[in-house]
Amino acid sequence: MTTPIVRFAPSPTGRLHVGNVRTALINWLFANGAGGQFVLRIDDTDTERSTEVYEQGIKDDLTWLGLTWDDTFNQSKRFEKYDAAAASLKEKGLLYACYETADELDRKRKIALSRGRPPVYDRAALNLTDDEKAALEAEGRKPHWRFKLSGGRCEWTDLVRGDQSIDTSSISDPILIREDGSYLYTLPSVVDDIDYDITHVVRGEDHVTNSGAQIEIFQALGGAAPNMAHTPLLIGADGQGLSKRLGSLSIAQLAEDGFEPLAIASLLARIGTSENVEAADGLDQLARAFGFDKIGRAPARFDEAELKSVNASILHGLQFEDVKDRLSAIDPRAANEAFWMVVRENCSVLPDVREFLEVAFGEITPEIDDEDRDFISAAAASLPDGDITDETWGTWTSALKADTGRKGRGLFMPLRKALTGMAHGPDMASMLKLIGREKAVKRLAG
């Protein structure tokens, strides 16, 4: 197989979200697993909406995830290339001027549908004489430019979907240049793929219907169409689209919420595939295991609860030095190795440590039910002397069990609630040692 050169092509009009990051990740894993190259193309031909802030945000998000690139470029620096390609297509009679307004085109589509015909552009502009074009331009109309499709059948073998075929007579000639002279996505993308020797175009399946037209544009410009892989789109755990929730699923927001980059990569790399969803050891492991043949045809379900579960499994294995600085940023008190080793098993995301800070280092309101007050008083009186050690909890509760006859939940829960103010949390033997004798005695006193 040709050493792959792939590209990820975000528009700097917003921050990355899980949907487009999954596309970036699949491209990166494929390229790195095969010893290829990953190119970051910034699609900023929309100069009004594109910003340097969003461009830097995209790069920051990819870097945080570990998705480094081998080359990068901005489409806004390459307009001369696109102008030359457009001129070549015009010269070949494959790019032609159209003067219909949006309203006129909409009426044509409605008429075609009402007559039971597909709403395909009728190429009326090809019949315009030079005088008619001049008259339209004298009215103030400016042309948009369409690429003339062959009307034949375009076939390719998709790396995910298998053999694909599109009859180009069944689709409208695509608009490549708008009335204001700005380029739509299609032509610049093809020009860039040719110039940068892109071997594989890996993207969402919503682009399948565009592929026939794009393949013909490649051919018209003298380039070979890349291999293509169209992956199923992401949906939510409820089976609905994610479009309304993408703000909360931006990579920047997930990072702020405390998710680990490897948890996001592990989930996005494996949902919708034959692989079990579990935390990976690293991106290299995911790259070695990647294969298009593992990607299913059904939509991939993104479940935040599943992400949290994968994140928790990663977090539980992190040593204090791995998180020391981040803990300090959350709260200086959290940058304590003994604290981290006690509470990490009860954290799904790193900020969850906040829940236990006051329990370990501050003041809490003990929770003592009326029916347990005599028991807690007895417990306070029988707390072993001296410093709290790893053995204190076991020694203490064994003695309480013998003296009071309590056992199980009736023994342990009142103690937990009195000492921590919570009905859940870390192992109490470790927690008691972290709390220390002074705080323990005070809390048992109510």
C-alpha positions in Angstrom: 0.0 0.0 0.0 1.2 3.6 -0.8 2.5 5.3 2.3 -0.5 7.4 3.3 -0.6 11.1 3.4 -3.9 12.3 4.9 -5.3 15.7 5.9 -7.6 17.1 8.5 -9.2 20.3 7.3 -11.1 22.3 10.0 -12.5 25.8 9.4 -11.3 28.3 12.0 -14.9 29.6 12.6 -15.3 27.8 16.0 -13.6 25.4 18.4 -13.2 21.7 17.7 -16.0 19.3 19.0 -16.1 15.6 19.4 -17.5 15.1 15.9 -14.7 16.7 14.0 -12.1 15.5 16.4 -13.1 11.9 15.7 -12.4 12.6 12.0 -9.0 14.1 12.9 -8.2 11.1 15.2 -9.1 8.5 12.6 -6.9 10.3 10.0 -4.1 10.5 12.5 -4.3 6.9 13.7 -4.4 5.6 10.1 -1.4 7.7 9.0 0.7 7.0 12.1 -0.1 3.3 12.1 1.1 3.0 8.5 4.1 5.2 8.9 2.5 8.0 6.9 2.0 11.8 7.3 -0.8 13.8 8.8 -1.4 17.3 7.3 -3.3 20.0 9.0 -5.1 22.2 6.4 -6.7 25.4 7.7 -9.8 26.0 5.6 -10.0 29.7 6.0 -11.3 30.8 2.6 -14.3 32.3 4.4 -12.2 35.3 5.4 -15.1 37.1 7.2 -15.9 34.3 9.7 -12.4 32.8 10.1 -10.3 34.1 12.9 -6.7 33.6 14.1 -8.1 33.0 17.6 -10.1 30.0 16.4 -7.2 28.8 14.3 -4.9 28.8 17.4 -7.7 27.2 19.4 -7.9 24.3 16.9 -4.1 23.9 17.1 -4.2 24.0 20.9 -6.9 21.4 21.0 -5.1 19.0 18.7 -1.8 19.5 20.6 -3.6 18.8 23.9 -5.0 15.6 22.4 -1.5 14.6 21.2 -2.5 14.8 17.5 0.7 16.4 16.1 0.9 17.2 12.4 3.7 16.8 9.9 2.8 19.8 7.8 0.3 22.6 7.9 -0.9 25.4 5.6 -3.7 27.9 5.2 -6.0 28.0 2.2 -6.2 31.8 2.5 -2.5 31.9 1.3 -3.3 29.9 -1.9 -5.9 31.9 -3.7 -3.6 32.3 -6.8 -3.6 28.4 -7.0 -7.4 28.3 -7.0 -7.7 31.1 -9.5 -5.4 29.2 -11.9 -7.4 26.0 -11.5 -10.6 27.9 -12.1 -9.2 29.5 -15.2 -8.1 26.1 -16.5 -11.6 24.6 -16.0 -13.2 27.6 -17.8 -10.8 27.2 -20.7 -11.8 23.6 -21.0 -15.5 24.5 -20.9 -16.0 22.7 -17.7 -16.7 25.8 -15.5 -19.6 27.8 -16.7 -21.4 31.0 -15.6 -24.9 30.9 -14.3 -27.1 33.9 -13.5 -30.2 32.5 -11.7 -31.0 34.0 -8.3 -31.5 31.9 -5.3 -35.3 32.5 -5.6 -35.3 31.4 -9.2 -33.3 28.3 -8.4 -35.7 27.5 -5.6 -38.7 27.8 -8.0 -37.1 25.5 -10.5 -36.5 22.9 -7.8 -40.2 23.1 -6.6 -41.5 22.8 -10.2 -39.3 19.7 -10.8 -40.5 18.1 -7.6 -44.1 18.9 -8.4 -43.7 17.1 -11.7 -42.2 14.0 -10.1 -38.6 14.8 -11.3 -35.5 15.0 -9.3 -34.5 18.6 -8.5 -31.4 18.6 -10.7 -30.2 21.9 -12.2 -31.3 22.1 -15.9 -28.2 23.7 -17.3 -30.2 26.5 -18.7 -27.1 28.8 -18.4 -25.3 26.8 -21.0 -27.8 28.1 -23.6 -27.3 31.7 -22.8 -25.8 33.8 -25.7 -23.1 36.4 -25.1 -25.7 39.1 -25.6 -28.0 37.5 -23.0 -25.2 37.3 -20.5 -24.3 40.9 -21.1 -27.9 42.0 -20.6 -28.1 40.1 -17.3 -24.9 41.6 -16.1 -26.2 45.0 -17.1 -29.1 44.4 -14.7 -26.5 44.1 -12.0 -26.4 40.3 -11.9 -23.1 38.6 -11.1 -22.6 35.0 -12.1 -21.9 32.0 -10.0 -19.9 29.2 -11.6 -20.8 25.6 -11.9 -18.7 22.6 -12.8 -20.0 20.6 -15.8 -20.4 17.0 -14.8 -19.9 14.2 -17.3 -23.3 12.7 -16.7 -21.6 9.3 -16.5 -21.2 6.8 -13.7 -18.5 7.4 -11.1 -17.3 4.4 -9.2 -14.8 3.9 -6.4 -14.1 1.4 -3.7 -14.6 3.0 -0.3 -12.4 1.8 2.5 -15.4 1.7 4.9 -18.4 1.4 2.7 -17.0 -0.9 0.0 -17.9 -0.5 -3.7 -19.7 2.8 -4.4 -21.3 4.2 -7.5 -22.8 7.6 -8.3 -24.6 8.5 -11.5 -23.5 12.1 -12.0 -26.5 12.7 -14.3 -28.7 12.4 -11.2 -27.0 15.3 -9.3 -26.8 19.0 -10.1 -23.6 20.5 -11.5 -21.9 21.8 -8.3 -21.3 25.4 -7.7 -17.6 26.1 -7.2 -17.6 29.9 -7.1 -20.2 32.1 -5.6 -21.6 35.3 -7.0 -19.2 37.4 -4.9 -16.2 35.5 -6.4 -15.5 33.5 -3.2 -14.8 29.8 -3.4 -16.9 27.0 -2.0 -15.1 24.2 -0.3 -14.9 21.9 -3.3 -12.4 23.4 -5.7 -9.8 24.6 -3.2 -10.0 21.2 -1.5 -9.3 19.3 -4.8 -6.4 21.7 -5.7 -4.8 21.2 -2.3 -5.2 17.5 -2.3 -3.4 17.4 -5.7 -0.6 19.8 -4.7 0.1 18.1 -1.3 -0.1 14.5 -2.7 -2.9 13.5 -0.5 -3.4 9.7 -0.9 -6.5 9.2 1.3 -9.4 11.4 2.1 -11.0 10.2 5.3 -14.2 12.0 6.3 -17.8 11.6 7.5 -20.4 9.8 5.4 -22.3 13.0 4.8 -19.8 13.7 2.1 -20.5 10.5 0.1 -22.8 12.2 -2.4 -20.1 14.9 -3.1 -17.5 12.3 -4.0 -18.6 11.7 -7.6 -18.4 15.4 -8.5 -15.0 15.7 -6.7 -13.5 12.7 -8.5 -14.5 14.3 -11.8 -12.8 17.6 -10.7 -9.7 15.7 -9.9 -9.7 14.2 -13.3 -10.4 17.5 -15.0 -7.4 19.1 -13.3 -5.1 16.3 -14.2 -4.9 14.7 -10.8 -5.6 11.2 -9.5 -8.4 11.0 -7.0 -7.3 9.9 -3.6 -8.6 6.7 -1.9 -11.7 7.5 0.1 -13.1 6.4 3.4 -16.4 7.7 4.6 -17.1 6.9 8.3 -20.5 6.9 10.0 -21.4 10.0 11.9 -21.6 10.4 15.6 -25.0 10.3 17.4 -25.8 10.6 21.1 -26.5 7.8 23.5 -30.2 8.4 22.9 -29.8 7.9 19.1 -30.3 11.6 18.3 -27.9 13.8 16.6 -25.3 15.8 18.5 -25.7 19.1 16.7 -27.7 20.9 19.5 -25.1 19.9 22.1 -21.8 20.5 20.3 -21.0 23.5 22.4 -20.9 21.4 25.6 -19.0 18.7 23.7 -16.2 21.0 22.5 -12.7 19.7 23.3 -12.0 22.9 25.1 -15.0 22.4 27.3 -14.2 18.7 28.0 -10.7 19.7 28.9 -12.0 22.4 31.3 -14.4 19.7 32.8 -11.3 17.7 33.7 -11.4 14.9 31.1 -8.1 13.3 30.2 -7.1 13.6 26.5 -6.4 9.9 26.3 -9.9 9.1 27.6 -11.4 11.1 24.7 -9.1 9.5 22.2 -9.8 6.0 23.5 -13.5 6.4 23.3 -13.6 8.2 19.9 -11.2 5.6 18.4 -13.3 2.6 19.4 -16.9 3.5 19.4 -18.6 2.3 16.2 -15.9 -0.4 15.7 -15.4 -4.0 16.6 -13.0 -3.0 19.3 -14.1 -3.0 23.0 -14.3 0.5 24.4 -11.7 0.7 27.1 -8.8 3.0 28.1 -5.7 2.6 25.8 -2.2 2.8 27.0 -1.5 5.6 24.5 -2.1 6.9 21.0 0.5 4.6 19.6 -1.4 1.6 20.8 -4.6 2.9 19.2 -2.7 3.5 15.9 -1.3 0.0 15.9 -4.7 -1.4 16.4 -6.5 0.8 13.8 -8.1 -0.7 10.7 -10.9 0.6 8.4 -12.2 -3.0 8.3 -13.1 -2.6 12.0 -15.4 0.4 11.5 -19.1 -0.6 11.3 -21.7 0.9 9.1 -24.1 1.9 11.9 -23.8 5.4 13.5 -21.3 5.6 16.3 -22.9 6.4 19.7 -21.1 9.0 21.8 -22.1 8.5 25.4 -20.8 10.9 28.0 -21.3 8.3 30.7 -19.1 5.9 28.8 -16.5 8.7 28.4 -16.6 9.3 32.2 -16.1 5.6 32.8 -13.1 5.4 30.5 -11.7 8.6 32.1 -12.1 7.1 35.6 -10.1 4.0 34.7 -7.3 6.2 33.4 -7.5 8.5 36.4 -7.3 5.7 38.9 -3.9 4.7 37.6 -2.3 8.1 37.7 0.4 8.6 40.2 0.7 11.8 42.2 3.5 13.2 40.1 1.3 12.8 37.0 -1.3 15.2 38.4 0.5 17.3 41.0 0.5 20.5 39.1 -3.1 20.1 38.0 -4.2 19.4 41.6 -2.5 22.5 42.8 -4.3 24.5 40.2 -7.7 23.1 41.5 -6.8 23.9 45.1 -3.3 24.0 46.7 -4.5 21.7 49.5 -5.1 19.0 46.8 -1.4 18.8 45.9 -0.9 16.3 48.7 0.3 12.8 47.7 -1.5 11.0 50.6 -4.7 12.8 49.7 -4.5 11.9 46.1 -3.8 8.2 46.7 -6.8 8.0 49.0 -9.4 9.8 46.9 -8.4 8.9 43.3 -10.4 5.8 43.2 -13.5 7.9 43.8 -12.9 10.4 41.1 -14.3 10.2 37.5 -12.7 13.4 36.5 -9.9 15.2 38.3 -12.0 18.1 39.6 -14.0 15.5 41.6 -11.3 15.9 44.3 -13.0 19.0 45.4 -15.7 16.9 47.0 -13.2 15.5 49.5 -11.1 18.6 50.3 -13.1 19.7 53.3 -13.5 16.2 54.5 -9.7 15.8 54.6 -8.5 19.3 55.5 -11.4 21.5 56.5 -14.4 21.6 58.7 -17.6 19.6 58.0 -20.9 19.1 59.6 -21.0 15.5 60.8 -24.2 13.6 59.9 -25.4 11.6 62.9 -28.9 10.1 63.0 -30.7 10.2 66.4 -30.8 6.4 66.6 -27.0 6.3 66.2 -26.0 8.9 68.8 -25.3 6.5 71.6 -23.3 4.3 69.2 -21.2 7.2 68.0 -20.6 8.3 71.6 -19.4 4.8 72.4 -17.2 4.8 69.2 -15.6 8.1 70.3 -14.8 6.7 73.7 -13.2 3.6 72.2 -11.1 5.2 69.5 -7.6 3.7 70.0 -5.0 6.0 71.5 -2.1 7.4 69.6 -1.6 8.4 66.0 -4.0 7.0 63.4 -2.4 4.3 61.4 -3.4 1.9 58.6 -4.5 -0.6 61.2 -6.6 1.8 63.4 -9.9 1.4 61.5 -9.8 -2.4 61.5 -8.9 -2.6 65.2 -11.5 0.0 66.2 -14.4 -1.4 64.2 -13.6 -5.0 65.4 -13.8 -3.8 69.0 -17.0 -1.9 68.3 -18.6 -4.9 66.7 -17.8 -7.0 69.7 -19.0 -4.4 72.2 -22.2 -3.3 70.5 -23.3 -6.3 68.4 -23.5 -4.0 65.3 -22.2 -5.3 62.0 -22.1 -4.6 58.3 -23.9 -1.4 57.2 -25.3 -0.8 60.7 -21.7 -0.6 62.0 -19.8 1.2 59.2 -22.3 3.7 57.8 -22.9 5.7 60.9 -19.1 6.0 61.4 -18.6 7.1 57.8 -21.4 9.7 58.0 -20.1 11.0 61.3 -16.5 11.3 60.1 -17.0 12.5 56.6 -20.5 13.9 56.4 -21.1 11.6 53.4 -22.7 8.3 52.8 -20.1 7.4 50.2 -16.5 7.9 49.5 -13.0 6.4 49.8 -11.9 3.4 51.9 -12.5 4.4 55.5 -9.3 2.9 56.8 -7.3 5.3 54.6 -9.7 8.2 55.0 -9.5 8.0 58.8 -5.7 8.2 58.7 -6.0 11.2 56.3 -8.5 12.9 58.6 -6.3 12.4 61.7 -7.1 12.0 65.4 -7.9 15.6 66.2 -10.6 16.0 63.5 -11.9 12.5 64.1 -12.5 13.1 67.8 -14.1 16.5 67.1 -16.5 15.0 64.5 -17.5 12.1 66.6 -18.4 14.5 69.3 -21.0 15.9 66.9 
